[in-house]
Amino acid sequence: MPEDKEPFDDELNDDEEGDFNPEDYFNDMDDDDLSDEELQKDMDSHKELPVFKKAEQIRELTQRIIDTFDDEKDIFKMKEQMFLNACMLGAKIAGAEGGDLYTLRMENAVVIKMHARELQSQTSLCKAEKLCSREYLQLLRDEIEEFRKLFVEWVNSFDKLNDIQDDWGLFYD
């Protein structure tokens, strides 16, 4: 290989000028007809979903609970783990809503389920390690159960016909 040429240069510079032009990739998007205000409203629409609102409540409750932990007793670093799990709920709901395709929504739903179940399991470890009040942990468990019900309703609203198969074989009948 010539020393003055980087590997894969031919593949990276397909166009004559070699410049990346984002408009070439995004011109077909329907957003051109929307005002900035309408586009922002569309981007924030997930925030009005009951499942997202409950996810935010869980994140806030988790933050309040972990703030009560005695750092000396928290040998398993439950603060960080629980907060990560709580934050992922809302983030993945936003991702699922933004992706819109059935497969992408289901992928996000699986991740949400895993984080919610892990957060619920972590309440048992916190109880065993006496990291905080049992009442606080029960409150979080109750909120996760409410979230689960809203989650099931939300997932059932996904449109299976709005999809492009990705050849991974998941989520297809």
PEZI-V539561 format. One record per residue. N is the residue number from 1. RES is the residue in one small letter. PSI is psi in degrees with one decimal (* if undefined). Layout:
[[N | RES | PSI] [N | RES | PSI]]
This chain:
[[1 | m | 135.3] [2 | p | 141.6] [3 | e | -26.4] [4 | d | -1.0] [5 | k | 130.0] [6 | e | 149.5] [7 | p | 143.5] [8 | f | 12.6] [9 | d | -41.2] [10 | d | -38.3] [11 | e | -32.9] [12 | l | -25.6] [13 | n | 60.4] [14 | d | -36.4] [15 | d | 161.0] [16 | e | -38.3] [17 | e | -24.0] [18 | g | 7.3] [19 | d | 142.9] [20 | f | 127.5] [21 | n | 105.0] [22 | p | -28.5] [23 | e | -28.4] [24 | d | -28.6] [25 | y | -22.9] [26 | f | 5.5] [27 | n | -28.8] [28 | d | 2.3] [29 | m | 145.9] [30 | d | -4.9] [31 | d | -16.3] [32 | d | -30.5] [33 | d | -3.5] [34 | l | 142.9] [35 | s | 165.8] [36 | d | -39.5] [37 | e | -42.9] [38 | e | -38.1] [39 | l | -42.9] [40 | q | -40.9] [41 | k | -41.7] [42 | d | -40.3] [43 | m | -27.2] [44 | d | 4.7] [45 | s | -28.9] [46 | h | -24.6] [47 | k | -15.6] [48 | e | -8.7] [49 | l | 136.0] [50 | p | -37.9] [51 | v | -37.0] [52 | f | -43.5] [53 | k | -40.6] [54 | k | -38.4] [55 | a | -40.3] [56 | e | -38.4] [57 | q | -40.6] [58 | i | -41.3] [59 | r | -45.9] [60 | e | -42.9] [61 | l | -42.8] [62 | t | -43.6] [63 | q | -44.3] [64 | r | -38.6] [65 | i | -47.9] [66 | i | -22.9] [67 | d | -20.0] [68 | t | -9.0] [69 | f | 143.3] [70 | d | 115.0] [71 | d | -30.9] [72 | e | -34.0] [73 | k | -20.1] [74 | d | 64.2] [75 | i | -20.9] [76 | f | 7.3] [77 | k | 47.0] [78 | m | -30.2] [79 | k | -54.4] [80 | e | -43.6] [81 | q | -44.4] [82 | m | -40.3] [83 | f | -40.9] [84 | l | -48.0] [85 | n | -42.2] [86 | a | -39.3] [87 | c | -32.9] [88 | m | -25.0] [89 | l | -57.2] [90 | g | -39.2] [91 | a | -42.2] [92 | k | -28.2] [93 | i | -45.0] [94 | a | -41.7] [95 | g | -40.2] [96 | a | -40.9] [97 | e | -36.1] [98 | g | -33.1] [99 | g | -35.6] [100 | d | -36.2] [101 | l | 142.9] [102 | y | -48.4] [103 | t | -44.8] [104 | l | -39.4] [105 | r | -41.9] [106 | m | -38.6] [107 | e | -45.7] [108 | n | -38.4] [109 | a | -40.2] [110 | v | -42.7] [111 | v | -41.0] [112 | i | -46.7] [113 | k | -44.5] [114 | m | -43.9] [115 | h | -38.3] [116 | a | -43.6] [117 | r | -36.7] [118 | e | -41.8] [119 | l | -41.6] [120 | q | -43.7] [121 | s | -36.0] [122 | q | -25.7] [123 | t | -32.7] [124 | s | -41.3] [125 | l | -40.1] [126 | c | -38.6] [127 | k | -46.8] [128 | a | -36.7] [129 | e | -2.2] [130 | k | 48.3] [131 | l | -24.0] [132 | c | -178.9] [133 | s | 137.1] [134 | r | -34.7] [135 | e | -39.5] [136 | y | -43.2] [137 | l | -38.6] [138 | q | -38.7] [139 | l | -44.0] [140 | l | -42.0] [141 | r | -40.4] [142 | d | -40.3] [143 | e | -38.7] [144 | i | -38.1] [145 | e | -41.3] [146 | e | -40.4] [147 | f | -43.0] [148 | r | -43.4] [149 | k | -44.9] [150 | l | -36.7] [151 | f | -46.8] [152 | v | -44.0] [153 | e | -43.4] [154 | w | -47.2] [155 | v | -37.7] [156 | n | -15.7] [157 | s | -7.5] [158 | f | 138.1] [159 | d | 106.8] [160 | k | -23.6] [161 | l | -18.5] [162 | n | 81.7] [163 | d | 160.3] [164 | i | 116.9] [165 | q | 138.1] [166 | d | 8.8] [167 | d | 17.4] [168 | w | -12.0] [169 | g | 12.9] [170 | l | 147.5] [171 | f | 19.4] [172 | y | 143.7] [173 | d | *]]
